[in-house]
Amino acid sequence: MRIKEQKDGKLNVITLENGVITASFVNYGARMHTLYAPDKKGKKENVLLSFDSLEALQADTSFFGATVGPVAGRIRQARWGELCLDKNNGDHHIHGGDNGWSYRYWETQVEDEGEILSVIFTLHDDSSGYPGPIDARVVYRLIGNCLEMEITGSSERLTLFNPTSHTYFNLSGDGKRDLDSHILQVQSHQQLILDEDKLPTGESILPKLDVAYPQDFNDIFQVYPQGLDDYFVFDKKNEATEQLVLSEKISGRQLEIVTERQGVVLFSTTGFDADIQLNGRKMHSNYGLAIEPQEAPDSVHFDGWPSIELSANEEKKLTTRYYFN
């Protein structure tokens, strides 16, 4: 097992290796950068969409691997009660605003506890526009075949807290193939209805495809021709059962996600063509799947939805585990 740190000015890259998984993390946005996991023959390859250069990573505006916060997703009209937030998505607020956590350099430390390797990112947020200041902590732990992500927040004032990891996955290895070689299963029988601005209407429907059973992405794209950019509410949770499984047919890799979050935003990168290089290839449609566990977007405007408020002097801890098989 080993921990490696690489510093370049404000940028700090930390690599954890435990014999099963090798993962690197960057303090800019407290983000996952690369993650090498074995295929069915034991060959390790990167299963994330990763920038080819750290310079490109620091210019990122699409949240590749970033910790998004204090609140992930959109808030209608950028308002919470009397509070006016940054309007950075038309008339709305998205992903913590232009000075959200994804664009900040976090303090870094590492821990080696034998079987558990950890990198710990901390941020004192007094400039995102949310009531605070908010003290945020992101811990990534390698434990065998599991990457655990723990996000903690506290504040001296009542504020909002609904962060997520905005990581794009491609299990083919080093981005060799697109999503059409993948299979998806989500323990969900409820999909939020979104309006033309991708904000919830307050209503939900059954998913257009029964994703509670494994579904080939070729079939998913037939039913969702515009691709996935949707919020799925998880069924009643069982801590022993994964809420989401993503697998790739050729490599045999499988990702199982166990989380205590209410649901997940899934974005299939359909139509996402950009002049950026990821894993040696130009970004293109259906190249990866962004998996964003979180409470429902715009929860602050719907009575009865799970609260994303963080009470003054309360600490809230949110954990998601990624198992690679």
C-alpha positions as CSV (number, residue, x, y, z in Angstrom):
1,M,0.0,0.0,0.0
2,R,1.2,3.5,-0.6
3,I,0.3,7.2,-0.7
4,K,1.9,9.6,-3.1
5,E,1.6,13.4,-3.1
6,Q,2.4,15.7,-6.1
7,K,2.4,19.4,-5.5
8,D,2.5,22.2,-8.1
9,G,1.7,25.6,-6.6
10,K,-1.8,25.5,-5.2
11,L,-2.5,22.2,-6.9
12,N,-2.1,19.0,-5.0
13,V,-2.6,15.5,-6.5
14,I,-2.8,12.6,-4.1
15,T,-2.7,9.0,-5.3
16,L,-3.8,6.1,-3.1
17,E,-2.9,2.5,-4.0
18,N,-4.0,-0.6,-2.0
19,G,-3.3,-3.5,-4.4
20,V,-6.9,-3.6,-5.6
21,I,-7.6,0.0,-6.6
22,T,-5.3,2.9,-7.5
23,A,-7.1,6.2,-7.3
24,S,-5.9,9.8,-7.6
25,F,-7.6,12.9,-6.2
26,V,-7.1,16.6,-6.8
27,N,-7.6,19.4,-4.2
28,Y,-9.1,21.7,-6.9
29,G,-12.7,20.9,-6.4
30,A,-11.9,18.0,-4.0
31,R,-12.3,15.8,-7.0
32,M,-11.8,12.3,-8.1
33,H,-9.3,12.4,-11.0
34,T,-8.5,8.8,-12.0
35,L,-9.5,5.4,-10.7
36,Y,-7.8,2.2,-11.9
37,A,-9.8,-1.0,-11.3
38,P,-9.3,-4.5,-12.6
39,D,-11.2,-6.1,-15.4
40,K,-12.3,-9.8,-15.5
41,K,-8.7,-10.7,-16.4
42,G,-7.2,-8.6,-13.7
43,K,-6.0,-5.8,-16.0
44,K,-6.2,-2.4,-14.3
45,E,-7.5,0.6,-16.3
46,N,-9.0,3.9,-15.6
47,V,-12.8,3.8,-15.2
48,L,-13.3,7.6,-15.0
49,L,-13.5,10.2,-17.7
50,S,-10.3,12.1,-16.8
51,F,-8.6,15.2,-18.3
52,D,-5.4,14.5,-20.2
53,S,-3.7,17.4,-18.4
54,L,-4.0,19.1,-15.0
55,E,-4.1,22.5,-16.8
56,A,-7.3,21.4,-18.5
57,L,-8.7,20.1,-15.3
58,Q,-8.2,23.5,-13.7
59,A,-10.1,25.1,-16.5
60,D,-13.0,22.7,-16.2
61,T,-16.6,24.0,-16.2
62,S,-18.3,20.6,-16.5
63,F,-17.5,19.3,-13.0
64,F,-15.6,16.2,-14.0
65,G,-15.1,14.3,-10.8
66,A,-15.7,17.4,-8.7
67,T,-17.4,17.8,-5.3
68,V,-20.4,20.0,-6.1
69,G,-21.7,22.1,-3.3
70,P,-23.0,23.5,-1.1
71,V,-26.0,22.4,-3.1
72,A,-26.0,20.2,-6.2
73,G,-28.5,20.8,-9.0
74,R,-30.7,23.7,-9.7
75,I,-32.6,26.1,-7.4
76,R,-35.5,27.9,-9.1
77,Q,-35.0,31.6,-9.6
78,A,-31.9,31.3,-7.4
79,R,-34.0,32.0,-4.3
80,W,-34.4,30.4,-0.9
81,G,-36.8,32.5,1.1
82,E,-35.4,36.0,1.2
83,L,-31.9,34.8,0.1
84,C,-30.8,35.6,-3.4
85,L,-28.2,33.2,-4.8
86,D,-25.9,33.4,-7.8
87,K,-27.9,33.2,-11.1
88,N,-25.5,31.1,-13.1
89,N,-28.0,29.0,-15.1
90,G,-30.3,31.4,-16.9
91,D,-32.7,32.7,-14.2
92,H,-31.7,29.9,-11.9
93,H,-28.9,28.8,-9.6
94,I,-26.9,25.5,-10.2
95,H,-24.2,23.5,-8.5
96,G,-23.3,26.1,-5.8
97,G,-22.8,29.0,-8.2
98,D,-19.7,30.5,-9.8
99,N,-17.8,30.4,-6.6
100,G,-19.1,26.9,-5.5
101,W,-16.9,24.2,-4.1
102,S,-15.9,22.8,-7.5
103,Y,-13.9,25.9,-8.2
104,R,-12.0,26.1,-4.9
105,Y,-8.7,24.8,-3.8
106,W,-9.2,22.6,-0.6
107,E,-6.8,22.0,2.2
108,T,-5.3,18.5,2.1
109,Q,-4.1,15.8,4.4
110,V,-3.6,12.0,4.1
111,E,-3.8,9.1,6.5
112,D,-2.4,5.6,6.3
113,E,-4.2,3.3,8.7
114,G,-2.9,0.0,7.4
115,E,-5.9,-1.5,5.6
116,I,-7.4,1.9,5.1
117,L,-5.9,4.7,3.0
118,S,-7.5,8.2,3.1
119,V,-7.2,11.6,1.7
120,I,-9.0,14.4,3.6
121,F,-10.0,17.7,2.0
122,T,-11.3,20.6,4.1
123,L,-12.8,24.0,3.0
124,H,-13.9,27.0,5.0
125,D,-16.6,28.4,2.7
126,D,-17.4,32.0,3.3
127,S,-17.8,33.2,-0.3
128,S,-20.3,31.0,-2.1
129,G,-23.2,33.2,-1.2
130,Y,-24.8,30.6,1.1
131,P,-25.4,31.5,4.8
132,G,-22.4,30.4,6.8
133,P,-19.6,30.2,6.8
134,I,-19.9,26.5,6.0
135,D,-17.1,24.2,7.1
136,A,-17.0,21.3,4.6
137,R,-14.9,18.1,4.8
138,V,-14.6,15.4,2.1
139,V,-12.9,12.1,2.9
140,Y,-12.1,9.5,0.3
141,R,-11.1,6.1,1.7
142,L,-9.8,3.0,0.0
143,I,-11.0,-0.1,1.8
144,G,-10.3,-3.2,-0.3
145,N,-12.4,-3.0,-3.5
146,C,-14.4,-0.1,-2.1
147,L,-13.9,3.6,-2.5
148,E,-15.9,5.4,0.3
149,M,-16.7,9.1,0.0
150,E,-17.9,10.9,3.1
151,I,-19.0,14.5,3.0
152,T,-19.5,16.5,6.2
153,G,-20.9,20.0,6.7
154,S,-21.5,22.3,9.6
155,S,-22.3,26.0,9.9
156,E,-22.9,28.6,12.6
157,R,-26.1,29.7,10.8
158,L,-29.0,27.9,9.2
159,T,-28.0,27.1,5.6
160,L,-28.4,24.5,2.9
161,F,-26.4,21.4,2.3
162,N,-27.0,19.0,-0.6
163,P,-23.6,18.3,-2.1
164,T,-22.6,15.4,-4.5
165,S,-19.8,13.9,-6.4
166,H,-20.1,14.8,-10.1
167,T,-18.0,11.9,-11.4
168,Y,-18.3,10.6,-15.0
169,F,-17.8,6.8,-15.3
170,N,-16.8,4.6,-18.2
171,L,-16.1,1.1,-17.2
172,S,-14.6,-0.1,-20.5
173,G,-11.2,1.0,-19.3
174,D,-9.3,4.1,-20.4
175,G,-12.4,5.2,-22.3
176,K,-12.0,2.7,-25.1
177,R,-15.7,2.2,-25.7
178,D,-18.8,4.3,-25.2
179,L,-21.9,3.8,-23.1
180,D,-23.5,1.4,-25.6
181,S,-21.3,-1.4,-24.1
182,H,-22.7,-0.8,-20.6
183,I,-25.7,-2.1,-18.6
184,L,-27.5,0.0,-15.9
185,Q,-29.7,-1.1,-13.0
186,V,-31.2,1.4,-10.5
187,Q,-33.4,0.5,-7.5
188,S,-36.0,3.0,-8.5
189,H,-39.7,3.1,-9.5
190,Q,-40.0,6.9,-9.4
191,Q,-38.6,9.5,-11.8
192,L,-39.2,13.2,-11.3
193,I,-40.9,15.1,-14.0
194,L,-38.8,18.0,-15.1
195,D,-39.8,21.2,-17.0
196,E,-38.0,22.8,-19.9
197,D,-35.4,24.3,-17.5
198,K,-34.6,20.8,-16.1
199,L,-36.3,21.8,-12.8
200,P,-38.8,19.5,-11.0
201,T,-42.5,20.2,-11.4
202,G,-43.3,18.5,-8.1
203,E,-44.7,15.4,-9.8
204,S,-43.2,12.1,-10.6
205,I,-43.8,9.2,-13.0
206,L,-42.7,5.6,-13.3
207,P,-39.4,5.5,-15.2
208,K,-40.0,5.1,-19.0
209,L,-38.0,1.9,-18.8
210,D,-38.0,-0.5,-15.8
211,V,-34.5,0.3,-14.6
212,A,-35.0,-1.8,-11.5
213,Y,-33.9,-4.6,-13.8
214,P,-30.7,-4.5,-15.8
215,Q,-31.1,-2.5,-18.9
216,D,-28.7,-2.3,-21.9
217,F,-27.8,1.3,-22.8
218,N,-28.8,0.5,-26.4
219,D,-32.3,0.0,-25.1
220,I,-32.1,3.0,-22.8
221,F,-31.3,5.2,-25.7
222,Q,-34.2,3.9,-27.7
223,V,-36.6,4.9,-24.9
224,Y,-34.7,8.1,-23.9
225,P,-33.6,9.3,-27.4
226,Q,-32.3,12.6,-25.8
227,G,-30.3,10.5,-23.4
228,L,-30.5,10.6,-19.6
229,D,-30.4,13.8,-17.7
230,D,-32.9,12.8,-15.0
231,Y,-33.4,12.3,-11.3
232,F,-34.4,8.9,-10.0
233,V,-35.8,8.4,-6.5
234,F,-34.4,5.3,-4.8
235,D,-36.8,2.7,-3.5
236,K,-36.9,2.2,0.3
237,K,-33.3,1.6,1.2
238,N,-31.7,-1.6,2.5
239,E,-28.2,-1.0,3.8
240,A,-27.1,-4.4,2.5
241,T,-28.3,-3.7,-1.0
242,E,-26.8,-1.5,-3.7
243,Q,-29.0,1.3,-5.1
244,L,-27.2,1.3,-8.5
245,V,-25.2,-1.1,-10.6
246,L,-23.3,-0.2,-13.7
247,S,-21.5,-2.9,-15.6
248,E,-19.6,-3.2,-18.9
249,K,-20.1,-6.3,-21.1
250,I,-16.7,-6.7,-22.6
251,S,-14.4,-5.9,-19.7
252,G,-16.6,-7.6,-17.1
253,R,-16.2,-4.6,-14.7
254,Q,-19.0,-3.8,-12.4
255,L,-19.6,-0.8,-10.2
256,E,-22.1,-1.1,-7.3
257,I,-23.1,2.0,-5.4
258,V,-24.5,2.0,-1.9
259,T,-25.6,5.3,-0.6
260,E,-27.9,6.9,2.0
261,R,-29.0,9.7,-0.4
262,Q,-32.6,10.1,-1.5
263,G,-31.9,9.5,-5.2
264,V,-29.5,10.1,-8.1
265,V,-29.1,12.3,-11.1
266,L,-27.9,10.3,-14.1
267,F,-26.5,12.2,-17.1
268,S,-25.5,10.1,-20.1
269,T,-23.5,12.9,-21.8
270,T,-25.8,12.6,-24.8
271,G,-25.2,15.5,-27.1
272,F,-22.1,16.6,-25.0
273,D,-19.6,17.4,-27.7
274,A,-16.7,19.6,-26.5
275,D,-13.2,20.5,-27.6
276,I,-11.6,18.9,-24.5
277,Q,-9.5,15.7,-24.3
278,L,-10.4,13.0,-21.9
279,N,-8.5,9.7,-21.8
280,G,-6.8,10.6,-25.0
281,R,-10.1,11.1,-26.9
282,K,-12.2,14.2,-27.7
283,M,-15.3,14.5,-25.5
284,H,-18.3,13.2,-27.4
285,S,-21.9,12.1,-27.0
286,N,-22.6,9.1,-24.8
287,Y,-19.0,8.8,-23.7
288,G,-19.7,8.3,-20.0
289,L,-22.3,8.4,-17.3
290,A,-22.3,11.0,-14.6
291,I,-23.6,9.5,-11.4
292,E,-24.7,12.1,-8.8
293,P,-26.2,10.8,-5.6
294,Q,-28.1,13.6,-3.9
295,E,-31.4,14.8,-2.5
296,A,-33.9,16.0,-5.1
297,P,-33.0,19.2,-7.0
298,D,-34.9,22.3,-5.9
299,S,-36.1,20.5,-2.7
300,V,-36.4,23.9,-0.9
301,H,-39.5,24.7,-3.0
302,F,-41.5,21.6,-2.3
303,D,-43.2,20.9,1.1
304,G,-42.9,17.3,2.2
305,W,-39.7,16.6,0.2
306,P,-36.7,15.6,2.3
307,S,-35.1,18.7,3.8
308,I,-31.7,19.9,2.7
309,E,-31.5,22.5,5.5
310,L,-28.5,22.4,7.8
311,S,-29.3,23.7,11.2
312,A,-27.0,26.1,13.0
313,N,-24.2,24.3,14.8
314,E,-25.4,20.9,13.5
315,E,-23.0,18.5,11.7
316,K,-24.4,16.5,8.8
317,K,-22.5,13.6,7.4
318,L,-23.3,11.9,4.0
319,T,-21.7,8.7,2.8
320,T,-21.6,6.9,-0.5
321,R,-19.6,3.8,-1.2
322,Y,-18.4,2.6,-4.7
323,Y,-17.6,-1.1,-5.0
324,F,-15.6,-2.3,-8.0
325,N,-16.0,-6.0,-8.9
